[in-house]
């Protein structure tokens, strides 16, 4: 996980932990200072529980205006899960407590409701909203125009998320992929060709679709890695 920002953004402090990147931002346009926290939470619920406790302690240093964005690796209810068996309602309590105890608001999203898929084909497919943006009421009131867009991604099991706070600071985001344009060949053309191949396989009525799709996704990932 890495945090990148443009020269227009005034970042006065950056703190890294085992699962977060925290940045204090001086917004000269709004004459406000606030904290951005990028998160990559554990897949293990016991470790996550400890991470939620850490957030509860660290928030004292963030003041009243802060937003935490990224992969929480959990959901608040079965309504954020499509496919597979329903979870016991008690299993959501830790994440709900994180939201409620810190009085956080979900900034919502545009696009498909899930951000993660297990990439299975057919009845075994499971999709969940594991990624989101949560903010304090004070931050929301200051940046009421903030939004999140879920962007289609064939190369990863997670959708790309685009968080826009305002026109001036839209480039302040967590970057998970690096693009290298100096490599030989037209990478964009290869990526589009692989995406089209995946859609063609899904639309076909013959052959082992699952195996073909997995192979096409490998090719697409290789195209992104160029």
trRosetta pair geometry for C-beta under 8 A, 3 or more apart (Angstrom, degrees):
i j d omega theta_ij theta_ji phi_ij phi_ji
1 21 6.3 -157 124 -16 114 121
1 38 6.2 176 171 131 127 125
1 40 5.0 -152 -50 -23 143 134
1 70 7.5 20 -134 -137 138 140
1 174 6.1 -28 -161 -162 94 117
1 176 7.0 -28 -110 -97 59 81
2 21 7.7 77 -150 -52 21 165
2 174 7.2 135 72 -158 44 66
2 175 5.5 -35 77 64 98 91
2 176 7.9 161 31 -87 82 36
3 14 7.1 -173 71 -137 137 123
3 21 4.6 -164 -26 126 126 147
3 23 6.0 -170 151 -37 158 135
3 36 7.7 140 -145 109 137 122
3 38 5.6 -171 -80 1 108 145
3 172 7.9 12 -174 -167 94 74
3 174 6.1 -45 -95 -103 67 65
3 175 7.6 141 -116 17 19 83
4 171 7.6 -69 114 156 91 91
4 173 7.4 -14 61 64 82 62
4 175 5.0 11 12 -2 120 130
5 9 4.2 -82 169 63 124 142
5 11 5.8 124 49 -31 157 130
5 23 7.7 161 -33 172 140 164
5 169 7.8 -18 -149 -154 107 86
5 171 6.4 118 -150 109 50 91
5 172 4.6 14 -114 -106 100 80
6 9 5.6 102 60 0 68 98
6 169 7.9 -161 39 -132 106 50
6 171 4.2 61 -24 79 113 145
6 172 7.4 -94 14 -57 79 69
8 168 6.0 -134 142 -179 134 86
8 169 7.2 -146 104 -89 106 61
8 171 7.7 96 46 41 109 123
9 25 6.5 -48 -175 -139 101 109
9 168 8.0 142 -79 138 74 87
9 169 5.4 91 -96 -125 107 94
9 171 7.2 -139 -25 74 126 94
9 172 5.3 120 -102 -70 160 116
10 25 6.8 114 80 -163 64 62
10 26 4.3 -48 100 63 121 98
10 27 7.7 -172 48 -75 101 25
10 28 6.3 78 5 -27 137 105
11 14 6.3 34 156 -56 124 98
11 23 5.1 -39 -144 -173 118 115
11 24 6.9 121 -161 73 64 54
11 25 5.8 -35 -101 -99 66 68
11 26 7.8 -174 -89 16 17 78
12 24 5.0 -53 62 94 91 108
12 25 7.5 161 11 -105 84 17
12 26 5.6 65 -27 -22 119 111
12 33 7.7 -29 22 -138 135 120
13 22 8.0 -16 116 115 93 89
13 23 7.0 164 88 -151 57 46
13 24 4.1 32 47 25 99 117
14 21 6.9 -13 -167 -176 96 91
14 22 7.0 152 -157 83 46 55
14 23 5.0 -7 -104 -102 76 81
14 24 7.8 -130 -63 19 42 71
15 21 7.6 158 82 -161 48 45
15 22 4.3 -13 60 61 96 108
15 23 7.8 -169 23 -71 65 40
16 20 7.4 -179 -151 93 44 57
16 21 5.4 -13 -106 -110 76 72
16 22 7.5 -166 -75 22 30 74
17 20 4.7 25 46 47 108 87
17 21 7.9 -154 27 -72 67 34
17 22 7.4 44 -6 -10 100 107
17 54 7.3 158 170 156 159 143
17 58 7.9 -82 -45 -87 152 159
19 39 6.3 26 144 -155 88 74
19 40 5.7 -133 -160 70 73 67
19 41 6.0 64 179 -101 134 41
19 42 6.9 -69 -106 -37 141 79
19 51 5.6 -34 66 -129 158 130
20 37 5.5 -19 -164 -170 123 96
20 38 6.4 147 -159 78 63 54
20 39 5.1 -20 -101 -99 85 70
20 40 7.7 -177 -79 23 41 64
20 55 7.8 127 -54 -90 150 91
20 68 7.9 -49 -129 -140 123 105
21 37 7.3 159 79 -155 46 48
21 38 4.4 1 52 52 96 108
21 174 7.5 143 47 -106 127 102
22 35 6.2 -9 -169 -171 94 112
22 36 7.3 160 -154 85 45 52
22 37 5.0 -8 -104 -106 78 80
22 38 7.9 -150 -69 26 37 66
22 58 7.6 -130 -73 160 156 134
22 62 7.4 -109 -157 -90 125 107
23 35 6.9 152 79 -155 43 62
23 36 4.8 -11 60 59 97 98
23 37 7.8 -178 23 -77 65 39
23 38 8.0 33 1 -5 104 97
23 172 7.9 -143 88 -166 148 118
24 33 6.5 11 179 -179 96 106
24 34 7.7 175 -152 93 59 25
24 35 5.5 -34 -99 -98 61 76
25 33 6.7 169 87 -153 49 60
25 34 5.7 -19 60 65 96 71
25 35 7.2 157 14 -101 82 23
25 36 5.9 50 -19 -11 124 106
25 169 7.4 68 -174 -140 146 151
25 172 7.1 31 -102 -145 145 164
26 33 5.1 -22 -104 -101 62 90
27 30 4.5 6 121 43 124 98
27 31 7.2 -49 96 12 80 13
27 32 4.8 -1 56 63 115 79
27 33 6.9 -177 16 -87 76 33
27 34 6.7 10 -10 16 118 101
27 169 7.1 -67 -114 -37 100 146
28 31 7.0 26 -159 -78 33 49
29 166 7.0 -150 83 109 152 156
29 168 5.4 153 -36 25 151 162
30 142 6.4 96 165 -178 152 102
30 143 7.9 -83 -57 -74 167 80
30 166 7.9 169 -36 -29 119 163
32 65 6.6 -50 171 100 120 174
32 142 5.7 124 -140 -159 175 142
33 63 7.6 73 101 35 95 163
33 65 7.4 139 97 67 49 127
34 63 7.4 -121 -123 75 52 123
34 65 3.8 -79 -113 121 103 111
34 66 6.0 178 -178 -84 85 47
34 67 7.4 39 152 0 124 88
34 139 5.9 110 -150 -114 139 100
34 142 7.1 -179 -62 83 143 154
35 62 4.1 -93 29 -147 156 97
35 63 6.8 147 -10 38 112 94
35 65 7.1 140 19 100 71 66
35 66 4.0 -11 65 -113 99 103
35 67 7.6 180 93 29 62 55
36 66 7.5 -166 -71 -154 22 73
36 67 6.1 -12 -118 65 61 90
36 69 7.2 -27 -166 18 87 113
36 172 6.5 -132 -75 152 171 124
37 55 8.0 112 156 -129 161 103
37 62 7.3 -41 -44 -107 121 145
37 66 6.4 39 -9 175 108 113
37 67 7.0 -168 31 95 78 44
37 68 4.1 -23 76 -108 114 79
37 69 7.1 146 82 20 59 64
38 68 7.9 177 -81 -157 13 59
38 69 5.9 -33 -108 73 59 83
38 70 5.0 96 -170 -55 64 131
38 174 4.4 132 -136 -79 135 122
39 68 5.6 33 -19 179 126 100
39 69 7.0 161 20 78 86 31
39 70 4.0 180 59 58 63 128
39 71 6.7 -143 105 54 76 51
39 72 6.6 36 106 -82 130 64
40 70 5.8 -86 -63 158 55 135
40 71 5.2 28 -125 55 61 107
41 48 5.3 55 172 -118 116 96
41 51 5.6 165 -133 101 91 159
41 70 7.7 141 -11 105 80 107
41 71 6.2 -142 29 110 77 71
41 72 5.0 31 15 -152 139 38
41 73 4.6 -139 86 25 100 108
41 74 7.1 -52 99 -2 147 97
42 47 3.8 -22 73 97 166 125
42 48 5.1 -140 61 -60 92 73
42 51 6.3 166 8 -21 101 141
42 73 6.5 -121 91 61 29 157
43 73 5.3 -123 -95 -165 51 144
44 47 4.2 66 80 14 108 110
44 48 6.6 -179 88 -14 53 85
45 48 5.3 -50 -143 37 35 117
45 49 6.4 46 155 -29 65 98
45 74 7.6 97 -111 -91 86 122
45 91 7.5 -72 -124 -162 156 90
45 94 6.9 140 -171 32 96 155
46 49 5.7 -43 -152 24 32 115
46 50 7.2 29 150 -12 59 101
47 50 5.8 -57 -160 37 38 110
47 51 6.4 39 144 -22 69 106
48 51 5.3 -55 -147 36 37 114
48 52 6.4 41 153 -23 69 98
48 73 6.5 -135 -92 82 134 113
48 74 6.4 116 -179 -36 160 131
48 94 6.7 103 111 127 106 142
48 95 7.8 -20 149 -72 132 87
49 52 5.9 -48 -152 30 31 111
49 53 6.9 32 148 -17 60 103
49 94 5.1 -84 -100 -141 85 142
50 53 5.5 -53 -155 34 37 114
50 54 6.6 42 147 -23 67 100
51 54 5.4 -47 -151 30 38 115
51 55 6.7 41 150 -20 65 99
52 55 5.7 -49 -153 32 36 113
52 56 6.6 41 148 -22 63 103
52 94 6.1 176 8 170 160 94
52 95 7.5 -142 -88 -100 142 43
52 97 7.0 82 156 89 147 99
52 98 4.3 -101 -142 -87 118 112
53 56 5.5 -51 -152 33 36 116
53 57 6.7 30 152 -14 65 104
54 57 5.9 -60 -154 38 33 106
54 58 6.0 22 156 -15 71 113
55 58 5.8 -60 -135 42 30 105
55 59 6.3 46 162 -43 64 99
55 68 7.2 19 -143 -100 131 163
55 98 6.7 43 71 -147 139 106
55 102 7.1 -44 129 -67 109 152
56 59 6.3 -40 -149 7 23 116
56 98 7.7 -121 -56 -127 97 68
56 101 6.3 -17 -109 118 119 130
56 102 6.5 -131 -103 -69 72 105
57 60 7.0 -43 173 4 44 108
58 61 6.0 -52 -176 32 62 108
58 62 7.0 58 134 -23 77 107
59 62 5.2 -59 -153 32 50 117
59 66 7.1 -159 -141 52 84 151
59 102 6.2 179 -72 -133 166 115
62 65 7.9 -132 150 74 87 43
62 66 4.1 7 160 -59 130 151
63 66 6.8 136 66 -37 74 103
64 136 6.0 -159 172 128 57 156
64 138 4.2 32 142 36 105 163
64 139 7.7 -173 130 -39 64 75
65 136 6.3 -136 -117 61 30 124
65 138 4.9 -100 -79 113 73 107
65 139 4.4 126 -155 -80 69 78
65 142 5.9 11 -129 12 130 149
66 135 6.9 -169 101 -144 44 71
66 136 5.8 63 48 -4 67 115
66 139 5.9 -113 40 -58 20 140
67 107 7.4 24 -143 -43 122 135
67 133 6.0 5 179 -176 111 102
67 134 7.0 165 -157 87 64 41
67 135 3.9 -22 -105 -97 85 100
67 136 7.6 -116 -72 12 55 70
67 139 5.3 -176 -52 155 88 157
67 143 7.9 -51 -45 55 139 142
67 146 7.6 -138 -100 -171 159 166
67 165 7.9 -173 27 -98 160 117
68 104 7.5 -45 35 -130 110 142
68 133 7.3 164 85 -154 44 55
68 134 5.2 -13 61 63 92 91
68 135 7.4 174 19 -81 61 50
69 132 7.6 -118 -136 115 59 37
69 133 4.4 -7 -105 -108 91 87
69 134 7.7 -177 -76 25 49 58
69 148 8.0 179 -135 -99 114 126
69 161 7.7 -164 178 115 107 140
69 163 5.6 -34 -143 -51 154 165
69 174 6.7 -169 106 -8 107 119
70 131 6.4 -81 158 -142 29 92
70 174 5.9 50 -95 0 100 165
71 130 5.9 16 -153 131 81 101
71 131 4.9 -40 -96 -93 60 91
71 158 7.1 -52 -96 -123 124 150
72 95 6.8 95 153 -133 128 118
72 130 6.3 -160 60 176 69 62
72 131 6.9 154 13 -108 76 34
72 132 6.5 -26 2 35 124 91
73 130 5.4 21 -103 -166 31 115
74 92 7.5 145 171 -131 107 63
74 94 7.4 -79 -162 83 167 101
74 95 4.3 -163 119 -71 134 142
74 130 6.9 88 15 -135 21 75
75 78 7.8 103 110 -83 133 23
75 80 3.9 -167 -158 85 126 126
75 81 5.9 178 56 -49 169 95
75 92 6.8 -57 96 -117 66 106
75 95 7.0 121 80 84 17 165
75 128 5.6 -113 -49 -170 133 108
75 129 5.9 98 -111 64 107 79
75 130 6.8 -70 -57 -88 85 54
76 80 6.3 80 41 1 71 139
76 92 5.6 85 -168 -171 34 123
76 95 5.7 -130 -90 109 64 117
76 96 5.6 103 -143 -80 89 82
76 99 6.9 -4 -101 -2 127 151
77 80 6.0 105 64 6 64 93
77 89 7.6 2 -130 -130 78 81
77 92 5.8 29 -80 -116 45 168
78 81 5.2 -66 -153 43 53 113
78 86 4.7 5 -123 -142 146 96
78 87 6.1 -173 -82 38 93 81
78 89 7.8 -70 -18 -90 106 71
80 113 7.3 -136 -133 153 66 111
80 114 7.7 135 -178 -99 69 72
80 128 6.2 59 135 -159 84 71
80 129 4.2 -85 -168 35 108 110
81 84 6.9 -73 166 62 114 108
81 86 7.3 140 85 -119 133 58
81 87 7.1 104 3 -1 167 105
81 126 7.3 -17 -169 -168 90 93
81 127 7.4 158 -157 86 45 53
81 128 5.0 -5 -107 -104 73 89
81 129 7.9 -111 -63 15 49 75
82 113 8.0 109 -28 80 127 112
82 114 6.3 -90 20 -59 118 136
82 126 7.1 156 85 -157 57 46
82 127 4.4 -6 58 59 106 99
82 128 7.4 -165 24 -70 68 47
83 123 7.9 159 -144 178 104 43
83 124 7.6 65 179 151 126 22
83 125 5.0 -107 -118 99 165 65
83 126 4.2 -146 96 -100 115 50
83 127 6.0 84 20 13 117 71
84 126 4.2 23 -25 -101 124 119
87 91 4.8 -92 165 58 118 139
87 92 7.0 118 104 -45 128 90
88 91 5.0 101 69 -14 82 103
89 92 6.2 -51 -170 22 48 111
90 93 5.6 -20 -168 -19 53 119
92 95 5.8 -66 -170 48 63 105
92 96 5.5 63 136 -26 88 110
93 96 5.5 -59 -143 41 32 113
93 97 6.1 37 158 -25 68 104
94 97 5.7 -55 -152 32 28 112
94 98 6.8 34 149 -23 62 100
95 98 5.5 -44 -154 26 38 116
95 99 6.8 33 151 -13 65 102
96 99 5.8 -57 -154 39 35 109
96 100 5.9 21 156 -9 71 113
97 100 5.8 -60 -133 47 30 102
97 101 5.3 25 171 -18 70 116
98 101 6.5 -51 -126 39 16 104
98 102 6.4 -11 172 10 53 118
98 104 7.5 -14 132 19 73 137
99 102 6.8 -87 -154 50 16 92
99 104 4.9 -102 -147 58 62 106
99 106 7.7 -10 -137 -51 130 90
99 134 6.5 -121 -114 -137 86 143
100 103 7.2 20 -175 -76 33 44
102 136 7.7 -92 153 -90 90 85
103 136 6.8 48 98 -135 92 75
103 137 6.6 -43 142 -17 110 105
104 134 4.1 27 167 172 133 113
104 135 6.5 130 -155 59 83 19
104 136 6.5 -61 -109 -81 62 47
105 134 6.8 153 71 -157 36 65
105 135 5.6 -33 60 66 89 74
105 136 7.3 72 13 -175 94 8
105 137 6.3 100 -22 -81 126 59
105 140 5.3 -3 60 -53 146 149
106 132 6.1 -36 -142 172 98 135
106 133 7.3 112 -159 79 54 59
106 134 6.0 -35 -94 -101 52 73
107 132 7.6 161 40 174 82 85
107 133 4.3 -22 29 90 124 111
107 134 7.2 -151 -11 -90 85 22
107 135 5.9 56 -58 4 105 114
107 140 7.3 -166 -98 -106 84 100
107 146 5.6 -60 -152 112 135 111
107 147 6.9 -174 152 -119 109 30
107 148 5.8 106 98 -14 112 111
107 163 7.9 66 88 -137 152 104
108 147 7.1 -42 84 -136 96 72
108 148 6.7 172 94 37 50 100
109 113 7.3 132 76 -123 130 49
109 132 7.3 -96 -49 -124 119 81
109 147 7.7 119 -125 -179 30 77
109 148 4.6 -51 -107 88 74 103
109 149 6.9 137 -165 -103 76 20
109 150 5.5 42 175 -26 128 101
110 147 6.4 27 -13 169 111 120
110 148 7.0 174 17 90 72 51
110 149 4.8 -24 63 -109 103 73
110 150 6.9 -161 85 19 50 75
111 149 5.6 93 -20 -168 124 65
111 150 3.5 -151 86 57 135 90
111 151 6.9 -100 -106 -62 165 34
111 152 8.0 -153 -161 -43 128 70
111 159 7.6 171 127 168 141 152
112 150 5.5 -107 54 103 71 138
112 152 7.7 79 6 -80 127 79
112 159 7.1 -176 65 -82 112 160
113 129 5.9 -64 155 -68 76 122
113 150 7.7 -179 -91 6 8 163
114 117 6.5 85 128 -63 135 83
114 127 3.8 -14 -140 162 172 109
114 128 5.8 91 -141 60 103 12
114 129 5.3 -117 -121 -66 46 66
114 150 7.8 120 78 -163 36 157
114 159 7.3 128 110 -10 65 129
115 128 7.5 -45 50 100 70 56
115 129 5.4 75 7 -139 93 53
115 130 5.6 -122 74 46 107 69
115 131 4.0 -110 125 37 162 103
115 132 7.6 -154 -12 -54 149 64
115 150 6.0 -124 -94 -125 81 117
115 158 5.9 10 152 -157 83 80
115 159 4.7 -110 -145 40 59 104
115 161 6.6 -2 -133 -63 128 110
116 127 6.7 161 87 -154 54 56
116 128 5.2 -17 64 62 105 82
116 129 7.6 167 20 -101 86 14
116 130 4.5 17 -5 15 135 121
116 131 7.1 125 -36 -8 97 96
116 157 5.9 32 -157 139 77 88
116 158 5.2 -23 -97 -102 77 70
116 159 7.3 -113 -58 4 37 79
117 125 6.8 -15 -165 -166 102 94
117 126 7.1 158 -151 86 55 50
117 127 4.8 -17 -98 -100 81 84
117 157 5.8 -138 67 -163 61 74
118 124 7.4 -92 90 139 131 87
118 125 6.6 179 54 -147 96 47
118 126 4.7 44 -2 51 123 92
118 127 7.8 -122 3 -69 75 46
118 157 6.7 20 -117 -151 21 126
119 157 5.4 -89 -29 -105 112 95
119 214 7.5 99 154 -100 116 83
119 217 7.1 59 -153 -112 132 177
120 124 3.9 -88 154 103 151 101
120 125 4.7 -155 79 -82 90 54
120 126 7.0 49 30 8 119 73
120 210 7.6 -12 -165 -132 55 117
121 124 7.4 29 58 54 34 97
121 125 6.6 26 -118 -62 14 107
121 209 5.9 -163 167 107 159 104
121 210 4.2 -153 37 -96 134 87
121 213 6.1 125 -67 39 135 149
122 125 6.5 155 64 -19 30 98
122 210 7.3 -51 -5 -70 110 116
129 132 6.5 50 157 -56 102 108
130 158 7.4 -85 65 -115 118 104
131 158 6.6 80 -25 -159 138 117
131 159 7.5 -146 45 61 135 86
131 161 5.6 -139 132 -40 135 143
132 148 7.3 134 -151 85 54 175
133 146 7.6 -122 122 148 151 123
133 148 5.3 177 6 -60 123 137
133 161 8.0 166 -39 166 99 139
133 163 5.8 117 -69 -115 144 130
135 139 4.2 -114 178 84 115 129
135 140 5.2 140 100 -55 122 85
135 143 7.8 -95 -172 61 166 114
135 146 7.5 71 -19 79 159 157
136 139 4.7 96 55 6 81 101
136 140 6.9 -144 95 -5 43 88
137 140 5.6 -57 -149 38 32 113
137 141 6.3 33 154 -21 67 105
138 141 5.9 -52 -147 34 30 111
138 142 6.6 26 154 -16 62 108
139 142 5.8 -62 -152 39 32 109
139 143 6.2 -21 166 27 70 106
140 143 6.7 -79 -134 62 24 72
140 144 6.5 62 165 -94 64 60
140 146 7.5 -107 -125 38 59 124
141 144 6.6 4 -146 -60 26 96
143 146 4.4 50 136 -35 109 113
143 165 5.3 -40 -158 -165 144 88
143 166 6.6 -112 -136 -45 100 98
145 165 7.8 85 84 169 85 38
145 166 6.3 78 76 -99 122 72
146 163 7.3 4 -172 -177 98 87
146 164 6.8 180 -146 94 55 55
146 165 4.9 -12 -105 -124 100 53
146 166 7.6 -51 -79 -47 71 63
147 163 7.6 -176 94 -147 39 52
147 164 5.6 -2 57 56 79 95
148 161 5.9 -16 -169 -169 105 104
148 162 7.0 150 -158 77 53 49
148 163 5.1 -17 -103 -100 81 74
148 164 7.8 179 -83 20 35 67
149 161 7.2 149 75 -159 49 53
149 162 4.5 -13 57 58 100 102
149 164 7.5 29 -4 -3 104 106
150 159 4.8 29 -170 129 91 148
150 160 7.7 133 -165 75 46 50
150 161 6.2 -26 -103 -103 56 71
151 159 6.1 156 64 175 48 93
151 160 4.2 -33 67 73 110 100
151 161 7.1 -176 16 -86 89 19
151 162 5.8 63 -27 -14 122 108
152 159 6.6 -49 -108 -132 23 100
152 160 7.9 -9 67 29 21 94
153 156 5.0 -9 132 43 130 93
153 158 6.9 6 66 96 140 51
153 159 5.3 159 18 -132 104 44
153 160 4.9 116 -52 -17 128 90
154 194 7.1 -180 101 121 140 101
154 195 5.5 168 8 -109 152 81
154 198 5.6 -174 -149 15 144 169
154 217 6.2 -137 160 -117 88 84
154 220 5.2 -46 108 149 110 166
155 191 8.0 -46 -51 -138 127 101
155 217 6.9 159 -116 -165 40 78
155 220 4.9 -137 -87 126 84 103
155 221 4.6 137 -156 -90 92 64
155 223 7.7 -123 -95 61 129 88
155 224 4.7 49 -140 -14 167 149
156 159 7.9 -175 84 -66 104 16
156 160 7.7 101 47 -55 131 76
156 221 7.7 113 -63 -104 58 101
160 176 7.9 -154 -118 45 82 117
162 173 7.0 -27 -142 -125 53 156
163 173 5.6 158 48 -113 91 101
164 167 7.9 23 -177 -80 113 38
164 170 4.6 -4 -132 -124 89 98
165 169 5.1 -22 65 84 118 110
165 170 6.9 -162 37 -87 66 50
165 172 6.9 -16 14 58 127 114
166 169 5.5 53 54 33 86 89
166 170 6.9 -120 84 -51 35 77
167 170 6.1 -24 -146 -25 26 117
169 172 4.8 -14 173 5 93 120
170 173 7.8 -3 162 -35 50 114
175 178 7.2 76 147 -75 120 64
177 224 6.6 -60 -151 173 135 117
180 183 5.5 75 109 -21 103 103
180 226 6.9 -133 66 126 98 53
181 187 7.5 -126 -119 23 56 130
183 187 6.5 69 73 -54 116 121
183 226 4.7 -156 93 165 161 91
185 190 6.9 35 144 -31 122 129
185 226 7.1 -70 71 -173 115 154
186 189 4.1 41 112 13 117 117
186 190 6.7 153 95 -15 67 84
187 190 5.6 -59 -152 37 37 111
187 191 6.2 38 152 -22 70 105
187 223 6.0 143 -162 -180 78 81
187 224 7.9 105 179 -103 117 25
187 226 4.7 -164 -108 77 119 131
188 191 5.6 -52 -148 34 32 113
188 192 6.4 29 156 -15 65 106
189 192 5.9 -56 -147 39 30 108
189 193 6.2 33 154 -22 65 108
190 193 5.6 -54 -146 36 31 113
190 194 6.4 31 155 -19 65 105
190 223 4.2 -165 118 -129 111 123
190 226 7.4 68 62 -1 146 149
191 194 5.9 -57 -151 35 30 109
191 195 6.4 30 152 -19 64 106
191 220 6.5 76 -139 -149 63 79
191 223 4.6 175 -76 129 66 134
191 224 6.5 82 -104 -68 115 70
192 195 5.6 -52 -147 36 34 113
192 196 6.3 34 154 -18 66 105
193 196 5.8 -55 -149 37 30 111
193 197 6.4 35 150 -24 63 105
194 197 5.4 -51 -148 32 33 116
194 198 6.6 37 153 -21 64 101
194 216 6.0 154 -165 180 82 84
194 217 7.9 116 169 -103 116 26
194 219 5.0 -167 -118 106 121 101
194 220 3.7 167 138 -85 143 82
194 223 5.6 -158 -7 3 144 147
195 198 5.8 -52 -154 31 33 112
195 199 6.7 28 151 -14 65 105
195 220 6.6 94 -60 -116 61 129
196 199 5.7 -56 -150 39 35 110
196 200 6.3 38 152 -22 67 106
197 200 5.6 -54 -148 35 31 113
197 201 6.5 33 154 -21 65 103
197 216 4.8 -162 111 -138 114 128
197 219 7.5 -3 67 74 151 139
198 201 5.8 -54 -151 33 31 111
198 202 6.5 30 152 -18 64 106
198 213 6.0 72 -139 -137 84 80
198 216 4.8 171 -78 122 77 140
198 217 6.8 72 -97 -66 126 72
198 220 7.0 -8 -40 -44 128 141
199 202 5.7 -53 -149 36 34 113
199 203 6.3 27 155 -15 66 110
200 203 5.8 -63 -148 41 30 108
200 204 6.5 41 152 -37 65 101
201 204 5.7 -46 -151 16 33 116
201 207 7.8 -88 -148 88 86 129
201 209 5.8 138 160 -143 96 79
201 212 4.7 -169 -141 116 137 123
201 213 5.4 -178 109 -74 144 76
201 216 6.2 -155 -8 -13 147 152
202 209 6.9 88 -102 -161 41 125
202 213 7.0 66 -65 -92 80 122
204 207 6.3 5 121 36 137 113
204 209 6.9 177 70 -95 100 101
207 212 6.1 42 134 -31 125 141
208 211 4.2 18 123 27 119 115
208 212 6.1 143 90 -18 69 91
209 212 5.7 -65 -146 42 31 109
209 213 5.9 29 160 -22 70 109
210 213 6.0 -57 -146 35 25 109
210 214 6.5 24 157 -17 62 107
211 214 5.9 -55 -149 36 30 111
211 215 6.4 29 154 -18 64 107
212 215 5.8 -57 -151 37 31 111
212 216 6.3 29 153 -18 66 107
213 216 5.6 -55 -146 38 32 111
213 217 6.2 34 154 -21 66 105
214 217 5.7 -53 -147 35 30 112
214 218 6.7 37 151 -23 62 101
215 218 5.6 -49 -154 29 34 114
215 219 6.8 33 148 -17 63 102
216 219 5.6 -52 -154 35 37 113
216 220 6.4 38 148 -21 67 104
217 220 5.3 -49 -145 36 37 114
217 221 6.3 40 154 -21 66 101
218 221 5.8 -51 -148 35 30 111
218 222 6.5 33 151 -20 62 105
219 222 5.6 -54 -152 35 32 114
219 223 6.6 36 149 -23 64 103
220 223 5.5 -51 -152 31 35 114
220 224 6.6 33 151 -17 65 102
221 224 5.7 -53 -151 36 35 111
221 225 6.3 33 151 -21 66 108
222 225 5.6 -57 -147 36 32 113
222 226 7.2 54 150 -44 61 87
223 226 6.0 -32 -164 -4 36 115
